[in-house]
Amino acid sequence: MKINRKLTIFSWSMYDFANTIFAMNVISLYFALWVTVDMKGEDILYSWALSGSMLLAAISSPIMGAISDRLGRRMPFLMFFTLICCAFTALIGLVNRLVLGLLFFAIANFCYQTAAIFYNALLPEISDKGQTGRVSGYGVSLGYCGTIAGLLLVRPFVLRYGRQAAFVPTAILFLLFSLPCFLFVKDRLVKRIDKFGIRIIDSFRKVKETFIHIREYPALFNFLIAAFITLNAINTLIVFMSVYTKKVMGFTDHEIIAFYIISTVFAILSSFVTGFITDRFGSKRTLSIVLGVWCISILLVVISFSKTAFWVVGPLVGICLGATWTSARALVVDLSPPQMVGEVFGFYGLVGKSASIIGPLIWGVCVWGFGFLGILKYRLAILSLLPFLVMGFIILQKVPDSIQGAMAGDEPRPS
């Protein structure tokens, strides 16, 4: 691999490092606590801001992906939405009104989710054939490094000035670590933009056609269904794991942070190793195995009644997370026609973001419905995620290993 190729891959991966700082410090940790504890707001307010921004991102994802395909550009969109995200993240730290904080968060999260479409669509452009899984693994590994870095670098500000002090440093770190990607990653095939408006209209038309004729792509159709079902479980577990560790396992705040860091270390190792495994054995086969391990992990979470046992479950969940993102992203590339990569990642984003709306809702209904059972309601809520993983695994077996297999009409090979 040439030096300039290594620099491009490293720079691309650094964006994973950067955006997970936002994901951890804003979405998963400090903003929810700022809303519910510092500003005395109801939990439902954060849910509405999160779900609303995710819904808008989900609706726009296919359009954004198709536009980037038509223009042959990813980087301008990636830079634009990242800059807006950083700006509004910083603004959260400068306001003292809950309504403004919720509005700024919704805008920042929308831009964060949208930027990921263009970032993912760069994967086939910066990786050589047969190395997609490996390069994807590099990005996910560095992303989890960003999780740890974000926790450690921002925590001193929070300890001294309070939770609201987390947002400005998070915005700065997000932007700072995104710079290598902005500077050293270039669009490989940039098309001439003679009639910009016509290309935008064509993008809307193409998305409409894809929605209508999606069943003509059975491999992609089945994969997107499988992804939607499984991500309902995975995304929900990510959002509510801190609640579970706090209320069910009795972890202190310091223990929760240590729990996240240790689990993230295993996610880093898993992402790196899974990249090589994916290239060796195939993305579909690897993802199938990972879903099987997810099922085991869910059961272990439910039956863990001591902190000691739960300290074992955390690293296993971390392994599953790293392996899931690495192998799934590679499978999207394997199943996508080259001229539709951005659009397919847009639909993949639509699936993931939709699951981030429905999954938490299912959790909330389950916790509310079994409220009379006390702490046991949380274990039942975790257990309710298992059927989603099982159904997703079954549907995934209908998916061929690659777009070539789908076009040739090959039967899926046993995984």
C-alpha positions in Angstrom: 0.0 0.0 0.0 1.5 3.4 -1.1 2.2 6.0 1.5 -0.5 8.4 0.1 -3.0 5.6 0.2 -2.2 5.0 3.9 -2.5 8.7 4.7 -5.9 8.8 2.9 -7.2 5.7 4.9 -5.9 7.0 8.2 -7.4 10.5 7.5 -10.7 9.0 6.6 -10.7 6.8 9.7 -9.9 9.9 11.9 -13.4 11.2 11.1 -14.8 8.1 12.9 -12.6 9.1 15.8 -14.0 12.6 15.7 -17.7 11.9 15.4 -17.9 9.3 18.1 -16.7 12.1 20.5 -20.0 13.8 19.7 -22.0 10.5 19.9 -20.7 9.7 23.4 -20.6 13.1 25.1 -23.7 14.6 23.6 -26.2 11.8 22.6 -25.3 9.1 25.1 -24.2 11.0 28.2 -24.2 14.7 29.1 -27.1 16.2 27.1 -29.7 13.8 28.6 -28.4 14.6 32.1 -28.3 18.3 31.4 -32.0 18.2 30.3 -33.4 16.0 33.1 -31.1 16.9 36.0 -29.7 20.4 35.5 -32.7 22.0 33.7 -35.3 19.9 35.5 -36.9 18.8 32.2 -38.9 15.7 31.6 -37.3 12.7 30.0 -39.9 12.9 27.2 -38.5 16.2 26.1 -35.1 14.6 25.3 -37.0 11.7 23.6 -38.9 14.1 21.3 -35.8 16.1 20.4 -33.9 12.9 19.6 -36.7 11.2 17.8 -37.7 14.3 15.8 -34.1 14.9 14.5 -33.7 11.2 13.7 -37.0 11.2 11.8 -35.9 14.2 9.7 -32.5 12.6 9.1 -34.1 9.3 8.2 -36.4 10.9 5.6 -33.6 12.9 4.0 -31.0 10.1 4.0 -31.9 8.6 0.6 -32.2 12.0 -1.0 -28.8 13.1 0.3 -27.2 9.8 -0.8 -28.7 10.1 -4.3 -27.6 13.7 -4.7 -24.0 12.9 -3.8 -24.1 10.0 -6.4 -25.4 12.3 -9.1 -22.8 15.0 -8.3 -20.0 12.6 -7.7 -19.1 14.5 -4.6 -19.0 13.5 -0.9 -16.5 15.8 0.8 -18.3 19.2 0.4 -21.4 17.7 2.0 -19.4 16.0 4.7 -17.6 19.2 5.6 -20.8 21.4 5.5 -22.9 19.2 7.8 -20.0 18.6 10.2 -19.3 22.3 10.6 -23.0 23.0 11.3 -23.1 20.2 13.8 -20.1 21.6 15.6 -21.5 25.1 15.7 -24.8 24.1 17.2 -23.2 21.7 19.7 -21.1 24.6 21.0 -24.2 26.8 21.2 -25.8 24.3 23.6 -23.1 25.2 26.0 -23.8 28.9 25.8 -27.6 29.0 26.5 -29.5 28.8 29.7 -32.9 28.0 28.3 -34.1 24.5 27.9 -36.1 25.1 24.7 -33.1 26.6 22.9 -30.9 23.8 24.2 -33.3 21.2 22.8 -33.6 23.0 19.4 -29.8 23.3 19.1 -29.4 19.7 20.0 -32.0 18.6 17.3 -30.1 20.6 14.7 -26.7 19.3 15.7 -27.9 15.7 15.8 -29.6 16.0 12.4 -26.3 17.3 10.9 -24.3 14.6 12.7 -26.5 11.8 11.3 -26.6 13.3 7.8 -22.8 13.7 7.6 -22.4 10.0 8.3 -24.1 9.2 4.9 -21.3 10.9 2.9 -18.6 9.6 5.2 -19.7 6.0 4.7 -20.1 6.5 0.9 -16.4 7.4 0.7 -15.4 3.9 1.9 -15.3 2.2 -1.6 -13.4 5.2 -3.0 -10.6 5.1 -0.5 -10.2 1.3 -0.2 -8.9 -1.1 -2.8 -10.9 -4.1 -4.0 -10.9 -6.9 -1.4 -9.9 -4.6 1.5 -13.3 -3.0 2.2 -13.8 -4.9 5.5 -10.3 -4.1 6.7 -10.5 -0.4 6.0 -14.0 -0.3 7.6 -12.5 -2.0 10.6 -9.8 0.7 10.8 -12.5 3.4 10.9 -14.6 1.7 13.6 -11.5 0.9 15.7 -10.4 4.6 15.7 -14.0 5.5 16.3 -14.1 3.7 19.6 -10.7 5.3 20.4 -12.6 8.5 20.0 -15.1 7.4 22.5 -12.5 7.0 25.2 -10.7 10.2 24.2 -13.9 12.1 24.4 -14.7 10.8 27.8 -11.3 11.6 29.2 -10.7 14.9 27.5 -14.1 16.5 28.4 -14.5 15.0 31.9 -12.2 17.6 33.5 -14.4 20.5 32.2 -17.5 18.8 33.5 -16.0 18.1 37.0 -15.0 21.8 37.3 -17.8 23.7 35.6 -20.8 21.3 35.3 -22.4 19.2 32.6 -23.1 22.1 30.3 -19.3 22.7 30.0 -19.1 19.5 28.0 -20.5 20.9 24.8 -18.0 23.6 23.7 -15.0 21.3 24.2 -16.9 18.4 22.4 -17.6 20.7 19.4 -13.9 21.8 19.3 -12.6 18.2 19.5 -15.1 17.0 16.8 -13.9 19.7 14.4 -10.2 19.3 15.3 -10.1 15.6 14.7 -12.2 15.9 11.5 -9.5 18.1 9.8 -7.3 15.3 8.5 -10.3 13.9 6.6 -11.1 17.3 5.3 -7.5 18.0 4.2 -6.3 14.6 2.8 -9.4 12.8 1.6 -10.5 13.7 -1.9 -13.5 12.7 -4.1 -12.1 10.3 -6.6 -14.6 10.7 -9.4 -16.0 14.2 -9.5 -18.5 14.8 -12.3 -19.0 18.0 -14.1 -21.8 20.1 -12.6 -23.1 21.9 -15.7 -26.8 22.0 -14.6 -26.9 21.7 -10.8 -30.7 22.0 -10.6 -31.3 19.3 -13.1 -29.0 16.9 -11.2 -30.9 17.6 -7.9 -34.2 16.9 -9.7 -32.8 13.8 -11.1 -31.7 12.7 -7.6 -35.3 13.0 -6.3 -36.6 11.1 -9.3 -34.0 8.4 -8.7 -35.0 8.0 -5.1 -38.6 7.8 -6.1 -37.8 5.1 -8.6 -35.8 3.1 -6.0 -38.6 3.3 -3.5 -41.0 1.9 -6.2 -38.7 -0.7 -7.6 -36.8 -1.7 -4.5 -38.0 -5.3 -4.8 -36.1 -5.5 -8.0 -33.0 -5.6 -5.8 -33.8 -8.6 -3.6 -30.4 -8.8 -2.0 -30.5 -5.2 -0.9 -34.1 -5.4 0.1 -33.6 -8.4 2.3 -30.5 -6.9 3.8 -32.2 -3.6 4.6 -35.1 -5.5 6.3 -32.6 -7.6 8.3 -30.7 -4.5 9.3 -33.8 -2.6 10.3 -35.0 -5.4 12.6 -31.6 -6.0 14.2 -30.8 -2.3 14.7 -34.0 -1.9 16.6 -32.4 -4.1 19.3 -28.8 -2.8 19.0 -29.6 0.9 18.9 -32.0 0.6 21.8 -29.4 -1.2 23.9 -26.8 1.5 23.2 -29.2 4.3 24.3 -30.4 2.6 27.5 -27.4 0.7 28.7 -26.4 3.5 31.0 -29.9 3.5 32.5 -29.8 -0.3 33.0 -26.3 -0.2 34.6 -27.5 2.6 37.0 -30.9 1.4 38.0 -30.6 -2.4 37.8 -27.0 -3.1 38.5 -26.5 -0.2 40.9 -23.3 1.2 39.2 -22.1 4.6 40.4 -21.3 7.3 37.8 -17.5 6.6 38.1 -18.2 2.9 37.6 -20.4 3.6 34.5 -17.6 5.6 32.9 -15.0 2.9 33.7 -17.5 0.3 32.3 -17.8 2.2 29.1 -14.1 2.6 28.7 -13.3 -1.1 29.2 -16.1 -2.1 26.9 -14.9 0.3 24.3 -11.4 -1.1 24.4 -12.8 -4.5 23.5 -14.9 -2.8 20.7 -11.7 -1.3 19.3 -9.9 -4.7 19.2 -13.0 -6.3 17.8 -13.3 -3.7 15.0 -9.7 -4.2 14.0 -9.8 -8.0 14.0 -13.2 -8.2 12.4 -12.0 -6.2 9.4 -9.5 -9.0 8.5 -12.0 -11.7 9.3 -14.5 -10.0 7.0 -12.1 -9.9 4.1 -11.1 -13.5 4.7 -14.5 -15.2 5.2 -17.0 -12.6 3.8 -19.0 -9.9 5.3 -22.3 -11.8 5.3 -20.9 -14.8 7.1 -19.1 -12.6 9.6 -22.2 -10.6 10.3 -24.3 -13.8 10.8 -21.9 -15.0 13.4 -21.9 -11.6 15.2 -25.7 -11.7 15.4 -25.5 -15.1 17.0 -23.1 -13.7 19.7 -25.5 -10.8 20.2 -28.2 -13.2 21.2 -26.0 -14.8 23.7 -25.0 -11.3 25.1 -28.6 -10.3 25.5 -29.4 -13.5 27.5 -26.3 -12.9 29.7 -27.4 -9.3 30.4 -30.8 -10.5 31.6 -29.5 -13.2 33.9 -26.6 -11.2 35.4 -27.5 -10.4 39.0 -24.1 -9.2 40.3 -21.7 -6.5 39.3 -18.9 -9.0 38.8 -20.9 -10.9 36.2 -21.9 -7.6 34.5 -18.3 -6.6 34.2 -17.9 -9.7 31.9 -21.0 -8.9 29.9 -19.7 -5.3 29.0 -16.7 -6.4 27.1 -18.7 -9.0 25.2 -21.2 -6.3 24.1 -18.3 -4.2 23.1 -17.0 -7.0 20.9 -20.4 -7.3 19.3 -20.7 -3.6 18.6 -17.3 -3.3 16.9 -17.9 -6.4 14.8 -21.4 -5.3 13.8 -20.5 -1.9 12.4 -17.4 -3.3 10.6 -19.0 -6.2 8.9 -22.4 -4.5 8.1 -20.7 -1.5 6.5 -18.6 -3.9 4.3 -21.7 -5.9 3.4 -23.4 -2.7 2.2 -20.5 -2.1 -0.2 -20.5 -5.8 -1.3 -24.2 -5.6 -2.2 -24.2 -2.1 -3.9 -23.8 -1.4 -7.6 -20.8 0.9 -7.9 -22.9 3.8 -9.3 -25.4 3.6 -6.3 -23.1 3.4 -3.3 -24.1 6.8 -1.9 -27.8 6.1 -2.5 -27.6 2.7 -0.9 -25.8 4.1 2.1 -28.6 6.7 2.2 -31.2 4.0 2.5 -29.0 2.2 5.0 -29.0 5.4 7.0 -32.8 5.6 6.7 -33.0 2.1 8.1 -30.7 2.8 11.0 -32.3 6.1 11.9 -35.8 4.6 11.7 -34.7 1.9 14.1 -33.4 4.6 16.4 -37.0 5.9 16.6 -39.0 2.7 16.9 -36.6 0.7 19.1 -36.5 3.2 22.0 -40.3 3.5 21.8 -40.7 -0.2 22.2 -38.4 -0.1 25.2 -40.4 2.7 26.7 -43.7 0.9 26.3 -42.3 -2.3 27.8 -40.9 -0.4 30.9 -44.2 1.4 31.3 -46.4 -1.7 30.8 -44.4 -3.7 33.3 -44.0 -0.9 35.8 -45.7 -2.8 38.5 -42.8 -5.3 38.5 -40.3 -2.8 39.8 -36.7 -3.4 38.6 -37.7 -6.6 36.8 -39.3 -4.4 34.1 -35.9 -3.5 32.8 -34.8 -7.1 32.5 -38.0 -7.8 30.5 -37.3 -4.8 28.4 -33.8 -6.2 27.6 -35.3 -9.6 26.9 -37.8 -8.1 24.5 -34.9 -7.2 22.2 -33.9 -10.8 21.6 -36.7 -11.7 19.1 -35.5 -8.8 16.9 -32.0 -10.3 16.7 -33.3 -13.8 15.9 -35.6 -12.5 13.2 -32.8 -10.4 11.7 -30.5 -13.4 11.6 -33.1 -15.5 9.8 -33.7 -12.9 7.1 -30.0 -12.2 6.7 -29.6 -15.8 5.5 -31.6 -14.9 2.4 -28.9 -12.4 1.4 -26.2 -13.4 -1.1 -22.5 -12.7 -0.3 -22.1 -10.0 -2.9 -23.8 -8.1 -5.7 -22.2 -10.5 -8.2 -23.9 -13.4 -6.4 -27.2 -11.5 -6.5 -27.0 -10.7 -10.2 -26.0 -14.3 -11.0 -29.0 -15.6 -9.1 -26.8 -17.6 -6.8 -28.4 -19.1 -3.8 -27.1 -17.9 -0.4 -24.3 -20.1 1.0 -24.7 -21.4 4.5 -23.2 -19.0 7.0 
